[in-house]
Every structure is written in C-alpha cells, then in structure tokens.
Amino acid sequence: MVANTTDMTGSIYHERQVKELCALHALNNLFQERDFSKQELDQICYSLSPDVWINPHKSLLGLGNYDINVIMAALQRRGREAVWFDKRRDPKCLCLDNIEGFILNVPTEYKLGFVLLPLKRRHWIALKKIHGAFYNLDSKLDSPQLIGKENDLLVYLKDQIDSKEKELFLVVSKEIDNNQGWLINTYANKEGINADHDTITYIEDGYMEMNLKKDGSTEMNENEKSLDNKNSRN
C-alpha cells in the first residue's frame, strides 16, 4: 500500500519511497495520479516471463525492484512508449513540447535499516513539467524538487547523462515515437535520421538489448552494448 506516502505539495502529486517500489512511484509520479498498482506491475512481470520459477523482472522477495521491461510494458498499456536516449546526443536536440516526461535510472546506495551496505542498486526517477516548470519527482525526496525552465532542464539532463552509470528514457505517445517527434527537426536532418530510429527490444533471458541504427558507422560504445537488467533496477 502507498496510501500514506503521497505528498501533495501545492498541486503536485508525489509518491514517496516504499520498499523497492521506485518504478511504481516513478510511473505514478509521471502520470500525476495513483494510476498503477503493485499488483498490476507484478502481473506484467508474469506476462513477460510466464514459465519460469524465478521471475527475472522483479525482486525474488516480492518487494518490487522492477526492471525496464516492466516499465515499458506498463507505459504501453497507457498508450505511451519509453525511448532510450542515446547519450552521444546533446539534450538540446530534444523537442520538449512533444515529451510527456522523463524516467532516469541512477545508481543508489543500499541500506539495511540505518546500516549502509557495500552494495549498489538501481533507482528509477520521474522528471516532469508541471505548471510551466520542470520538477524532479524522485520518490526518495521529501517533496518535489524544482529543476526550473527548459534551459535549466537541458543543463540538468546533460549533467546526468555525462555519467556512464545513468540512463535516460523519454516518455512519449505512440505517435510521437513512430515519427520520432521527440527530436527537433534540425537535428534529425543534420544526423540523417529517418524512420529507423533508436529502439529497445526485449529478450526473455533477462537482458535488455539496445539496437542503435546508425548510417555509415560501425563504432560501438558502452551505450550500444546490451544492458543487464540487473543493472537497470531500483
């Protein structure tokens, strides 16, 4: 239950962290309402891997810890898509008017009570424009954190993706995803990008594979390698 974890500072909906449910909180904070439940995300996990003893998409203990596959499937149920942002690009290429929000995946420290353990976990954070300003809706914050206007957001995003340990996803409508409307036309023309845009595909063995379709380039960096779902969670 997350009934007692909502901060309605002003008119901003903000769920705070419970167990390892940051993916659930990020989705609800993104939609600005309690739209998703733990039960629905668990059901998505089972639908993604129905014939396994240990589900690779969530915590073995039932605490949450959902991976990117679950977030993607949840968004698709609401007519949205999550577009992985290639960190070789500058955030200035983004058409912010066509993006409904952002989901950021970051490393986080792991505590058992008040004891800090020598373990690194992953954490999901929602970023969204509300009342003309962008906010960090991290469920580990006591209240929403103001980022600022568009230029402030672009600086913030650039700072975040400069870290090789962080990944950024754009949340857009299916139509915007299909026509790559999240990308400013001038950048699309400059890069020679067409309908074969960056996509994410899923495979059942617990890995998330990044398929980057680039014209005239065979070089690969860390962003083009398959990411282990175990490194893309709470």
C-alpha positions in Angstrom: 0.0 0.0 0.0 1.2 3.5 -0.8 -1.7 5.4 0.8 0.4 7.2 3.3 3.3 8.0 1.0 1.8 10.8 -1.1 3.0 14.4 -0.8 0.5 16.8 -2.4 2.8 19.9 -2.1 0.8 22.6 -3.8 -0.9 20.6 -6.6 1.9 18.3 -7.4 1.3 14.6 -6.9 4.4 12.9 -5.3 4.6 9.4 -4.0 7.5 8.6 -1.6 9.6 5.5 -1.5 8.2 2.3 0.0 10.3 -0.9 -0.1 11.8 -1.3 -3.6 8.8 0.2 -5.4 10.6 3.1 -7.0 9.5 2.0 -10.5 5.9 2.1 -9.4 6.3 5.5 -7.8 8.1 6.9 -10.8 5.2 5.8 -13.1 2.5 7.3 -10.8 4.5 10.5 -10.3 4.9 10.7 -14.0 1.1 10.4 -14.6 0.4 12.6 -11.5 -2.0 10.2 -10.0 -2.2 6.7 -8.5 -2.7 5.1 -11.8 -0.6 1.9 -11.4 -0.5 -0.6 -8.5 2.0 -3.2 -7.4 -0.5 -5.9 -8.4 -0.5 -4.6 -12.0 3.3 -4.4 -12.2 3.6 -8.0 -10.8 1.1 -9.2 -13.3 3.2 -7.6 -16.1 6.2 -9.5 -14.8 4.4 -12.8 -15.0 3.2 -12.0 -18.5 6.7 -11.1 -19.6 8.1 -14.4 -18.3 5.2 -16.8 -17.6 7.1 -20.1 -17.5 9.9 -19.5 -15.0 10.4 -20.4 -11.4 12.3 -17.1 -10.6 11.0 -14.1 -12.4 13.8 -12.0 -13.8 11.8 -8.8 -13.9 11.2 -8.2 -10.2 12.5 -8.9 -6.7 12.5 -12.5 -5.6 11.2 -11.3 -2.2 8.3 -9.5 -3.7 9.5 -6.1 -2.7 9.4 -4.6 -6.2 12.8 -3.9 -7.9 11.1 -3.9 -11.3 13.3 -3.7 -14.4 12.9 -1.6 -17.6 10.9 -4.3 -19.3 8.1 -3.8 -16.8 8.2 0.0 -17.1 8.0 -0.2 -20.9 5.1 -2.7 -20.8 3.3 -0.6 -18.2 3.6 2.6 -20.3 2.4 0.7 -23.4 -0.8 -0.2 -21.5 -1.4 3.6 -21.3 -0.6 4.3 -24.9 2.9 5.5 -24.2 6.4 4.5 -25.2 9.7 4.9 -23.4 12.5 5.9 -25.8 16.1 5.2 -24.7 18.1 8.4 -25.2 21.5 7.9 -26.9 24.0 9.7 -24.6 26.1 10.6 -27.5 23.5 13.2 -28.4 23.1 16.6 -26.7 19.8 17.1 -24.9 19.4 20.3 -26.9 18.2 18.0 -29.7 15.0 17.2 -27.8 11.7 18.7 -28.7 10.5 19.1 -25.2 6.9 20.1 -26.2 6.4 16.5 -27.5 7.8 14.7 -24.5 5.4 13.9 -21.6 8.2 13.3 -19.1 11.5 11.5 -18.4 12.5 8.5 -16.5 16.0 8.4 -15.2 17.9 5.3 -14.0 20.6 6.0 -11.5 22.8 4.1 -9.1 21.9 4.3 -5.4 23.3 3.2 -2.1 21.6 0.3 -0.3 20.8 0.4 3.4 19.5 -2.2 5.8 17.8 -0.1 8.5 20.4 2.5 9.3 23.3 0.4 8.1 24.9 1.3 4.8 25.8 -1.9 2.9 28.6 -2.2 0.4 26.1 -2.8 -2.4 25.0 -0.7 -5.4 21.4 -0.8 -6.5 19.5 1.0 -9.3 16.8 3.6 -8.8 14.1 5.0 -11.1 13.2 8.7 -11.0 10.5 10.6 -12.8 11.0 14.1 -14.2 8.0 16.1 -15.4 6.9 19.6 -16.5 4.2 20.8 -14.1 2.6 24.3 -14.2 5.3 25.6 -16.6 8.3 24.3 -14.7 10.2 21.0 -14.6 10.4 19.0 -11.4 12.4 16.1 -10.1 9.8 13.7 -8.6 12.3 11.3 -7.1 10.4 9.1 -4.6 13.4 9.4 -2.2 12.9 13.1 -1.8 10.7 14.5 0.9 9.0 16.7 -1.7 9.2 17.5 -5.4 12.5 19.3 -6.3 12.3 22.3 -8.7 14.6 22.0 -11.7 13.5 25.1 -13.5 12.6 26.1 -17.0 13.6 24.4 -20.3 17.2 25.6 -20.3 17.6 24.5 -16.7 16.3 21.1 -17.6 18.7 20.7 -20.6 21.6 21.6 -18.3 20.3 19.1 -15.7 19.9 16.3 -18.2 23.3 16.9 -19.7 24.9 16.7 -16.3 23.0 13.4 -15.6 23.9 11.6 -18.8 27.5 12.6 -18.6 27.7 9.8 -16.1 28.2 6.4 -17.7 26.2 4.8 -14.8 23.0 6.7 -15.6 20.4 6.1 -18.3 17.7 8.4 -19.6 14.3 7.4 -21.1 11.9 9.8 -22.8 8.2 9.1 -22.3 6.1 9.9 -25.4 2.9 9.0 -27.1 3.0 6.1 -29.7 2.5 8.6 -32.5 5.5 10.7 -31.4 7.6 7.6 -31.0 6.6 6.4 -34.5 7.5 9.7 -36.3 10.4 10.5 -33.9 8.7 13.7 -33.0 10.7 13.9 -29.8 13.7 15.1 -31.9 14.0 18.6 -33.2 13.8 18.6 -37.0 17.0 20.5 -37.5 18.9 17.8 -35.5 17.1 15.0 -37.4 18.1 16.5 -40.7 21.6 17.1 -39.6 22.1 13.5 -38.4 20.3 12.0 -41.4 17.9 10.1 -39.1 14.8 8.5 -40.7 12.0 6.2 -39.5 14.6 3.7 -38.5 15.1 5.3 -35.1 16.7 4.1 -31.9 14.7 1.2 -30.4 14.7 -1.0 -27.5 13.9 -4.7 -27.8 13.4 -7.3 -25.1 14.6 -10.8 -24.9 13.4 -13.4 -22.3 16.8 -14.3 -20.8 16.7 -11.2 -18.6 18.7 -8.8 -20.8 17.7 -5.5 -22.4 19.3 -5.1 -25.8 19.9 -1.7 -27.3 19.6 -1.7 -31.1 21.0 1.6 -32.5 20.6 2.0 -36.2 23.2 4.4 -37.4 24.0 5.2 -41.0 27.7 4.8 -42.0 29.0 4.0 -38.6 30.1 0.7 -37.1 31.7 2.0 -34.0 30.2 1.0 -30.7 30.4 2.5 -27.3 29.0 1.4 -24.0 25.6 2.7 -24.8 25.3 0.3 -27.7 26.0 -2.8 -25.7 23.3 -5.0 -24.2 22.5 -3.8 -20.7 21.9 -6.4 -18.0 18.5 -5.9 -16.4 20.2 -6.5 -13.0 22.0 -3.2 -13.6 18.8 -1.3 -14.5 16.6 -1.6 -11.4 15.9 0.1 -8.1 
